[in-house]
């Protein structure tokens, strides 16, 4: 007998443990394969509301296809999350007043990271179980598993031998706290109230040109002043030289369209080694590119001639140097004006400090070449975006793609399989032994200290998790996969790169459909953040409302590609819906209505029974069409409307007099149709509400 009160805590954990022990989440080996690629969460992470949305939608699809008889594979896994994990362990060492990373040395530090991963890295996997995710846990993978690490080395070597991986000296986003290159996704723009300094640069032979800058400390590395070619104010100055204040260096005045006549003074200082736009100007004009800030963002004078005041700046922090430079310019009467200026400054999202564009030698991947096939596969329709308009964002990124910086100056990650000889030769091989064989006996080799960008290994996820480079039966059956469900923010960083690597390694795209969902925001549409205090913790929501209500809310609000406005009122409303279903099933049970395998549909002849069966057929069609079209909201709302409105409010109310009456034949018909339709409702709702439907079934 069902409990009078609906209490999800009483059965959710029990049901999940039973399912997992019975192995019901693995592929059956029968039916056509259906494979979904999970976006691997960071091993450092815990489940946030975005994960809850993403995994609910994936689980709805997987359970739906499994119920249709497909051989469904949904493999769990986590990403090693280079900089995030290294930071967590370094912080722990500092808090425990233990030796830091550099004191420990690479090997001992990495042992500490692995120990942390083994101890704390399973948090998000346990939380995905609480959500009800029907993942194939025995196949759980980690981006630094032995097999996946072998795949990383194999791909790197193949790309290098194909000329698609190379070393180059270019500007990168540099985090001076972690002292590593970081990706654009790890850079956040913050509004800063600063100053715009107008500085007089004396023109050789008389006169001056005034430049405006937010970064006077980088002027030590200026190699030109740029003006717009059509700006009449400076037409007679182009081709002449200025004397760079403080250093006394002669630098040219050049014409370049990068300079905006409407902005500042119309003349800009060009510092190619410390600004991405200036770097491009420098390349166009063949300018020198001296670096004047080092890995810690301290002044370095190694690449410029310096004496007197400039020499005294050596080793100073960039902001301390800025103050002294501004004071010296004022003393020399070269500071024309200082105006208050609010502007966007890129910061490291984890270090919280302004990042430096910095010239360093890094490893690069020829993304433009690798992007050609993915572009063609979307153009041809072999890969579809849902909603379709997201392909425009994909194209805009892919058609203007820059070389991909794949090296990081970290210790935690896949170490680059390259060995350096003293004479500058580099040997990229699968192992140290192969590198030594290629270099020859007696050549002393040093392993490259850098590790790979975490997006490099996660780009291999759809096939490396299936056993590649081994040609496994699992790989043969489940690649390419069917669907990827993800947020729009990683279309470039992850989706596009999986397509590049899939085409390069497997000769075909890794999935046929990319389903894009929006971000989860608060009820007013504001982004959730700890500082605003509007973060909703999915585990607290599960404790309060049950996993089914949380899942159903997220599914019902998931309009294609649109952001979700989430409120506790919605959650309470759908918790009431789950309770309504429970009470309806309990009412039928108390009236002796039980599953009847012998019931035949053609025996139903009464008006109420036929009406209900017709409505049931319609909602089955509607729900199936919605899920096949990735309209999660339409699916949830159709089944909700039918269950609450048609089945509970109309049918059960109209059936009560019959169930309380004397007519045995009419009562038997109501019994039969009620048990049948309740079974249909439970099956329709099972993909999104697996716990309560299984308990009632």
Secondary structure, DSSP 8 states (H G I E B T S, - for coil): ---SS--GGGTHHHHHHHHHHHTTTS--S-SSEEEEE---EETT----HHHHHHHHHHHHHHHHHHHTT-EEEE--EEE--HHHHHHHHHHHHHHTT---HHHH-HHHHHHHHHHHHHHHTTHHHHHHHHHT----GGG-EETTSHHHHHHHHHHHHHHHHTT-EEEEEEEEEEETTTTEEE-GGGEEEEEEEEEEEEEEEEETTS-EEEEEES-GGGGGG--EEEE-TT-GGGTTTTT-EEE-TTT--EEEEEE-TTS-TTSTTSEEEE-TTS-HHHHHHHHHHT------B-TTSBB--TTS---HHHHTTTT-BHHHHHHHHHHHHHHTT-EEEEEEEEEEEEEETTT-SB-EEEEEEEEEE-HHHHHHHHHHHHHTTSSEEESTTHHHHHHHHHTT---EE-EES-SSS-B--EEEETTS-EEE-SSHHHHHHHH-TT--EEE---EE-HHHHHTTHHHHTTTTTS--HHHHHH-S-SEEEEEGGGIIIIIIHHHHHHHHHHSS-S-SEEEEE--EEETTS-B--TTTT----HHHHHHHH-HHHHHHHHHHT--TT--EEE-HHHHHHHHHHHHHHHHHHHHHHHTT----TT--GGG--SHHHHHHHHHHHHHHHHHHHHHHTT-HHHHHHHHHIIIIIIIIIIIIHHHHHHHHSS-HHHHHHHHHHHHHHHHHHHHHHHTT-HHHHHHH-
